[in-house]
Amino acid sequence: MPAEHGPLLDAGAGGGWGTRLATRTLPEAHVLALEPSPVLRAVLLSRAAADADCDRVTVGGDDLLSARLPERLGGAPLANLIGHFSPEERDRLRGLLAARLAPGAFAMVNLAEPVEPALVERTRMTDLRIGLRTYTGWAEASPAGPDRITWRMTYEVHEGERLIGRDEVAYTWWTLTGDGLRSEAGRHGLAVAPHGPADAGLFLVGPDVGA
Ligand SMILES: C[S@@+](CC[C@H](N)C(=O)[O-])C[C@H]1O[C@@H](n2cnc3c(N)ncnc32)[C@H](O)[C@@H]1O
């Protein structure tokens, strides 16, 4: 990303792994990392505070669509984010990017499976032992409409055989195919180019991507 033309917008930065990767990869880049979840934002801020490269990171808690953004962006890593936005919100997002991306700049978007509504059987997504405790995460999804699914996540903490805690979270995820992304982006004069290995579902979106 041409970070010399403006800050990078890492929206939905989560716990900040991608933010840290951006600052390490682009030593001149300034990054605006937005994360509305207070819990994840605390992890993000503490990760930034512990990393010398991250003195170029500004952390904010705004929702991307209502945040006060820089007038010019050198790029926008939007990792694992797009499914949080409805078709109408995606339209606003593309308008916002089209107005701000500097020449040569682009957003990076990934389309996570399933890209169309489908049942996803319960799958263990993480299993980590720290000290005496094991932290396990499960994910499953079911169709919730013609263009959306509901993800259900279960997080458990065990110490030996004993269950210490369990949290369950359900949220809507809007599905989008590569063709859908191309046609929506085209309406704002943005081009789309696949990037990296096909199974990553990764796309660059920008005014002169692929030109
Ligand atoms: C699946 S996580 C991805 C985190 C990180 N980018 C990564 O790839 O590891 C999606 C993140 O987007 C955030 N998010 C959801 N809606 C958002 C919005 N409207 N504006 C900004 N961030 C949002 C969530 O709080 C969550 O941390």
The ligand as an SDF file (V2000), in Angstrom:
LIG
                    3D

 27 29  0  0  0  0  0  0  0  0999 V2000
  -13.7340  -10.9950   12.4930 C   0  0  0  0  0  0  0  0  0  0  0  0
  -13.0700   -9.6130   13.3570 S   0  0  0  0  0  0  0  0  0  0  0  0
  -11.5740   -9.2940   12.4440 C   0  0  0  0  0  0  0  0  0  0  0  0
  -10.4670   -8.7230   13.3050 C   0  0  0  0  0  0  0  0  0  0  0  0
   -9.1480   -8.4990   12.5880 C   0  0  0  0  0  0  0  0  0  0  0  0
   -9.2790   -7.5790   11.4620 N   0  0  0  0  0  0  0  0  0  0  0  0
   -8.5930   -9.8090   12.1210 C   0  0  0  0  0  0  0  0  0  0  0  0
   -8.6830  -10.1210   10.9320 O   0  0  0  0  0  0  0  0  0  0  0  0
   -8.0540  -10.5550   12.9590 O   0  0  0  0  0  0  0  0  0  0  0  0
  -14.1280   -8.3000   12.8230 C   0  0  0  0  0  0  0  0  0  0  0  0
  -13.9360   -7.0520   13.6530 C   0  0  0  0  0  0  0  0  0  0  0  0
  -14.6990   -5.9880   13.0900 O   0  0  0  0  0  0  0  0  0  0  0  0
  -15.2290   -5.2140   14.1440 C   0  0  0  0  0  0  0  0  0  0  0  0
  -16.4010   -4.4820   13.6060 N   0  0  0  0  0  0  0  0  0  0  0  0
  -17.6670   -4.9130   13.4680 C   0  0  0  0  0  0  0  0  0  0  0  0
  -18.4460   -3.9490   12.9530 N   0  0  0  0  0  0  0  0  0  0  0  0
  -17.6420   -2.8720   12.7370 C   0  0  0  0  0  0  0  0  0  0  0  0
  -17.8610   -1.5560   12.2430 C   0  0  0  0  0  0  0  0  0  0  0  0
  -19.0790   -1.1670   11.8370 N   0  0  0  0  0  0  0  0  0  0  0  0
  -16.8060   -0.7050   12.1750 N   0  0  0  0  0  0  0  0  0  0  0  0
  -15.5720   -1.1010   12.5710 C   0  0  0  0  0  0  0  0  0  0  0  0
  -15.3110   -2.3390   13.0570 N   0  0  0  0  0  0  0  0  0  0  0  0
  -16.3300   -3.2100   13.1520 C   0  0  0  0  0  0  0  0  0  0  0  0
  -15.5740   -6.2370   15.2140 C   0  0  0  0  0  0  0  0  0  0  0  0
  -15.6570   -5.6350   16.5030 O   0  0  0  0  0  0  0  0  0  0  0  0
  -14.4290   -7.2220   15.0900 C   0  0  0  0  0  0  0  0  0  0  0  0
  -13.3460   -6.9270   15.9390 O   0  0  0  0  0  0  0  0  0  0  0  0
  1  2  1  0
  2  3  1  0
  2 10  1  0
  3  4  1  0
  4  5  1  0
  5  6  1  0
  5  7  1  0
  7  8  2  0
  7  9  1  0
 10 11  1  0
 11 12  1  0
 11 26  1  0
 12 13  1  0
 13 14  1  0
 13 24  1  0
 14 15  1  0
 14 23  1  0
 15 16  2  0
 16 17  1  0
 17 18  1  0
 17 23  2  0
 18 19  1  0
 18 20  2  0
 20 21  1  0
 21 22  2  0
 22 23  1  0
 24 25  1  0
 24 26  1  0
 26 27  1  0
M  CHG  2   2   1   9  -1
M  END
$$$$
